[in-house]
Amino acid sequence: MPVITITTEWQGFDYHNGVLKGKLAQACPGVQVIENSTGIPPFNIQQAAFIIRNTFRHYPEGSVHLICVQSEYSDNNPHLVVQAQGHYFIGTDNGIFNLILNSAPDSIVKLENKAGVESGGEAGLFAKAAALIISGASPELAGTRVDSFTEKVPLRATIEEDAITGSIIFIDSYGNAISNITRDIFMRIFSKKQYRIAIRSNSNTISHISSSYNSVGISDLLALFNSLDLLEIGINGSNAAELLSIRVGDTVRVAAPGSNKKPGTLF
């Protein structure tokens, strides 16, 4: 049975959460509403897209995903309903839909923002659209079909002959730093080569991929491929982000020993 999920930059104590849940309870009583993620750094659509991209397929087909991150309405950034891959996404046309899907949608509907849907604001607008979809009606009843949405280019790792330069794109609850270097890209370059992995500086280097956190000693720095097949940097039993001052956007570089160093790069 389809559900409604909420992904938002609001903290758990924020009254905006209660307003949205209240509007949903009025508009579609009895439908399960799930907090997919809250407290995303304000206006950070890259992190919101990362979370939604890696979670929405775990919900039943036909589910509706509300995205309240940098979600204020403007003429240049209207609210949309995007149908894709068997799911519906409701949010603002700020580039996040392309970052989530990285593929063409099945349909896009621009929601009508009539006086904030009778002064219900964003919460009222999103709830009304979600209720239509859950009831089996077309989202076009709440707006107008359009042909495209704003596109942002995903942050991707760069590949050289004997090096990969990536970035930290997410830090999880344990302080483990997840990069945008995929297993596929890594193996393409280093399946038969030696390598060193550096995070932030040449003082933090790793020379092999671990199979799990428990495969190294307590407090040891390690790299592994996580369940998303992304290169993850962590410290067994400790918070790597805090201990190494790692932040989203920091550089991760994998290079063969003795490879040519370019100005401004690690190694």
Protein Blocks (a to p, Z undefined) as FASTA:
>chain_A
ZZdddddfbdfklmklmmmmmmmmmmmghiacddfbghiaehilklmmmmmmmmmmmpce
hiacdddehkaccfklccddddeehiacddddehjmmmmnopacfbdcddddeehigona
jmlmmmmmmmmmmnopafklnmccdfbdcddddddddddfkbccdddfbdcfkopacdfb
dfklmmmmmmmcccdddehiaklccfbdcfbfklpcehiacddddfkopacdddehiafk
lmnopaehiacddddehiacdehiaZZ
